[in-house]
């Protein structure tokens, strides 16, 4: 009875994780080469990987701020715009009831963006604004989920593409004008690029929403430009400059 129970348990997990059809295909029909089910399984696994990775995606940026005691070179306007876009995206996906594996990283990134903006206000000598910022964020999130209509939320979500694009463009311009990426964390930006690019595949497999898909395509493109800037301005980074000054001494 034990092997049968194990198979039934595995079938139940596969039904919830992938789909009942694919659970039957793999475990009842023993067809392990069914292309649609393979794609869906890979999509689910990638979705979970993206969500798990997002738990710490902004951590390198937070650590870099704390260690440097500065947020020089990182645009507060860019971070606020990104937070606005992610907050709207969070409310949109949550209220739509989409699978958590297709948007879970948005929740964790939103939390980390709140921490980043809080740190930036602190290091910019605007700590008095932190309680006001937290209160406005909480009120906005509540309104987006429980107050605005579905139609209004959908219209706001369409605005996240230009908002998020503008936030990336502001940072790209800041990097270009200073010829440096300042305290911007390379690992965080690289994870942003990998996550957005991977998410395109997941969205294609699991969610029939062209606006969501377009948002990740645009995000991938702009994140790639920022990574290119790291390569272009690497010699101007604070770490490299500090190492060079030590050599001179």
C-alpha positions as CSV (number, residue, x, y, z in Angstrom):
1,X,0.0,0.0,0.0
2,X,2.9,2.3,0.7
3,X,4.0,2.7,-3.0
4,X,0.4,3.4,-4.0
5,X,0.0,6.0,-1.2
6,X,3.3,7.6,-2.3
7,X,2.1,7.8,-5.9
8,X,-1.2,9.3,-4.9
9,X,0.6,11.9,-2.7
10,X,2.9,12.7,-5.6
11,X,-0.1,13.0,-7.9
12,X,-1.9,15.3,-5.5
13,X,1.2,17.6,-5.3
14,X,1.7,17.6,-9.1
15,X,-2.0,18.5,-9.6
16,X,-1.7,21.5,-7.4
17,X,1.8,22.5,-8.5
18,X,1.4,22.0,-12.3
19,X,-2.1,21.0,-13.3
20,X,-4.4,17.9,-12.8
21,X,-4.0,17.1,-16.6
22,X,-0.2,17.1,-16.4
23,X,-0.3,15.1,-13.2
24,X,-2.3,12.4,-15.1
25,X,-0.1,12.7,-18.1
26,X,3.1,12.1,-16.1
27,X,2.0,9.8,-13.3
28,X,-1.0,7.8,-14.8
29,X,-0.2,7.7,-18.5
30,X,3.6,7.8,-17.9
31,X,4.1,10.2,-20.8
32,X,7.1,12.1,-19.7
33,X,7.6,13.8,-23.1
34,X,4.4,15.7,-23.4
35,X,5.6,19.1,-24.7
36,X,2.9,21.3,-23.2
37,X,3.2,19.7,-19.8
38,X,7.0,19.9,-19.9
39,X,6.8,23.6,-20.7
40,X,4.3,24.2,-18.0
41,X,6.4,22.3,-15.4
42,X,9.5,24.3,-16.4
43,X,7.5,27.5,-16.2
44,X,6.3,26.6,-12.7
45,X,9.9,25.8,-11.5
46,X,11.2,29.0,-13.0
47,X,8.4,30.9,-11.4
48,X,9.3,29.5,-8.0
49,X,13.0,30.2,-8.6
50,X,12.2,33.9,-9.5
51,X,10.0,34.3,-6.4
52,X,12.7,32.8,-4.1
53,X,15.4,34.9,-5.7
54,X,13.3,38.0,-5.2
55,X,13.3,37.5,-1.5
56,X,16.9,38.9,-1.5
57,X,17.1,40.6,-4.9
58,X,17.4,44.1,-3.4
59,X,19.5,42.9,-0.4
60,X,22.9,43.8,-2.0
61,X,21.6,47.3,-2.6
62,X,20.5,47.7,1.0
63,X,23.8,46.3,2.3
64,X,25.7,48.6,0.0
65,X,23.8,51.7,1.4
66,X,24.4,50.7,5.0
67,X,28.1,49.9,4.5
68,X,28.8,53.1,2.6
69,X,26.5,55.2,4.8
70,X,25.5,56.9,1.6
71,X,23.2,56.5,-1.4
72,X,25.2,58.7,-3.7
73,X,24.6,58.0,-7.4
74,X,21.2,56.3,-6.8
75,X,18.2,58.4,-7.8
76,X,15.5,58.7,-5.2
77,X,13.0,59.7,-7.9
78,X,13.8,56.4,-9.7
79,X,13.3,54.3,-6.6
80,X,10.0,56.1,-5.8
81,X,8.7,55.6,-9.4
82,X,9.7,51.9,-9.2
83,X,7.9,51.5,-5.9
84,X,4.7,53.1,-7.4
85,X,4.8,50.8,-10.4
86,X,5.4,47.7,-8.2
87,X,2.7,48.6,-5.7
88,X,0.1,48.9,-8.6
89,X,1.4,45.7,-10.1
90,X,1.1,43.9,-6.7
91,X,-2.6,45.0,-6.3
92,X,-3.4,44.2,-9.9
93,X,-2.1,40.6,-9.8
94,X,-3.4,39.9,-6.3
95,X,-7.0,41.0,-7.2
96,X,-6.9,39.2,-10.5
97,X,-6.1,36.0,-8.7
98,X,-3.2,35.0,-10.9
99,X,-1.0,32.2,-9.6
100,X,1.5,33.4,-7.0
101,X,4.4,31.9,-9.1
102,X,3.7,34.4,-11.9
103,X,4.0,37.5,-9.7
104,X,5.3,36.6,-6.2
105,X,8.5,38.4,-6.7
106,X,6.5,41.7,-7.0
107,X,5.5,41.3,-3.3
108,X,9.1,40.8,-2.0
109,X,10.5,43.5,-4.2
110,X,7.9,46.0,-3.1
111,X,8.8,45.3,0.6
112,X,12.5,45.8,-0.2
113,X,11.8,49.0,-2.2
114,X,10.1,50.5,0.9
115,X,13.2,49.7,2.9
116,X,15.4,51.3,0.2
117,X,13.4,54.5,0.1
118,X,13.4,54.6,3.9
119,X,17.2,54.3,3.9
120,X,17.6,57.0,1.2
121,X,15.4,59.4,3.1
122,X,17.6,58.7,6.2
123,X,20.9,59.2,4.4
124,X,19.6,62.3,2.6
125,X,18.9,63.9,6.1
126,X,15.1,63.6,5.5
127,X,14.4,61.1,8.3
128,X,11.4,63.3,9.4
129,X,9.7,62.3,6.2
130,X,9.9,58.5,6.9
131,X,6.7,58.1,8.9
132,X,4.8,60.2,6.4
133,X,6.2,58.0,3.5
134,X,5.2,54.8,5.3
135,X,1.7,56.1,6.0
136,X,1.2,57.2,2.4
137,X,2.4,53.8,1.1
138,X,0.1,51.8,3.4
139,X,-2.9,54.0,2.5
140,X,-2.2,53.7,-1.2
141,X,-1.9,49.9,-1.1
142,X,-5.1,49.6,0.8
143,X,-6.9,51.9,-1.6
144,X,-5.6,50.0,-4.6
145,X,-6.8,46.6,-3.3
146,X,-10.0,47.5,-1.5
147,X,-11.3,50.9,-2.8
148,X,-10.6,51.4,-6.5
149,X,-12.8,49.5,-9.1
150,X,-11.4,46.8,-11.3
151,X,-11.6,49.1,-14.3
152,X,-9.6,51.8,-12.5
153,X,-7.1,49.3,-11.3
154,X,-6.6,48.0,-14.9
155,X,-6.1,51.5,-16.2
156,X,-3.5,52.2,-13.5
157,X,-1.7,49.0,-14.3
158,X,-1.3,50.1,-17.9
159,X,0.5,53.1,-16.5
160,X,3.1,51.0,-14.8
161,X,4.9,50.4,-18.1
162,X,5.7,54.1,-18.6
163,X,6.2,54.6,-14.9
164,X,8.7,51.8,-14.6
165,X,10.3,52.7,-17.9
166,X,10.8,56.3,-16.6
167,X,12.3,55.1,-13.3
168,X,14.9,53.1,-15.3
169,X,15.5,55.9,-17.7
170,X,16.0,58.3,-14.8
171,X,18.7,56.0,-13.4
172,X,20.2,55.4,-16.8
173,X,20.4,59.2,-17.3
174,X,21.9,59.7,-13.9
175,X,24.6,57.0,-14.6
176,X,25.3,58.6,-18.0
177,X,25.6,62.2,-16.7
178,X,27.9,61.2,-13.8
179,X,29.8,58.6,-15.9
180,X,29.4,56.4,-12.9
181,X,26.9,53.9,-11.4
182,X,27.7,55.3,-7.9
183,X,26.3,53.1,-5.0
184,X,24.1,51.2,-7.4
185,X,24.6,47.5,-6.7
186,X,25.6,45.4,-9.7
187,X,24.3,42.1,-8.3
188,X,20.8,43.6,-7.7
189,X,20.7,45.0,-11.2
190,X,21.9,41.7,-12.7
191,X,19.2,39.8,-10.8
192,X,16.6,42.3,-12.0
193,X,17.7,41.5,-15.6
194,X,17.7,37.8,-15.1
195,X,14.3,37.8,-13.3
196,X,12.6,40.0,-15.9
197,X,14.0,38.0,-18.9
198,X,13.0,34.7,-17.3
199,X,9.5,36.0,-16.3
200,X,8.8,36.6,-20.1
201,X,8.8,32.8,-20.6
202,X,6.7,32.2,-17.5
203,X,4.1,34.7,-18.5
204,X,3.9,33.2,-22.1
205,X,3.1,29.8,-20.6
206,X,0.7,30.7,-17.8
207,X,-0.9,34.1,-18.2
208,X,-2.8,35.5,-21.2
209,X,-2.2,39.1,-20.5
210,X,-0.4,41.2,-23.1
211,X,0.0,44.2,-20.8
212,X,1.9,42.1,-18.2
213,X,4.0,40.6,-21.0
214,X,4.9,44.0,-22.5
215,X,5.9,45.3,-19.0
216,X,8.5,42.6,-18.6
217,X,9.8,43.0,-22.2
218,X,10.4,46.7,-21.6
219,X,11.9,46.0,-18.2
220,X,14.3,43.5,-19.6
221,X,15.5,45.9,-22.2
222,X,16.1,48.8,-19.8
223,X,17.7,46.5,-17.2
224,X,20.1,45.3,-19.9
225,X,21.1,48.9,-20.6
226,X,21.9,49.5,-17.0
227,X,24.1,46.4,-16.9
228,X,25.9,47.7,-20.0
229,X,26.6,51.0,-18.1
230,X,28.3,49.0,-15.3
231,X,30.7,47.7,-17.9
232,X,31.2,51.2,-19.4
233,X,31.7,53.0,-16.1
234,X,33.4,50.2,-14.1
235,X,36.6,52.2,-13.6
236,X,34.6,55.0,-12.1
237,X,32.9,52.9,-9.5
238,X,33.6,53.7,-5.8
239,X,35.1,50.3,-5.2
240,X,37.6,50.6,-8.0
241,X,38.5,54.2,-7.0
242,X,39.1,53.1,-3.4
243,X,41.4,50.3,-4.5
244,X,43.3,52.6,-6.8
245,X,43.8,55.2,-4.0
246,X,45.1,52.5,-1.7
247,X,47.7,51.4,-4.3
248,X,48.9,55.0,-4.6
249,X,49.4,55.2,-0.9
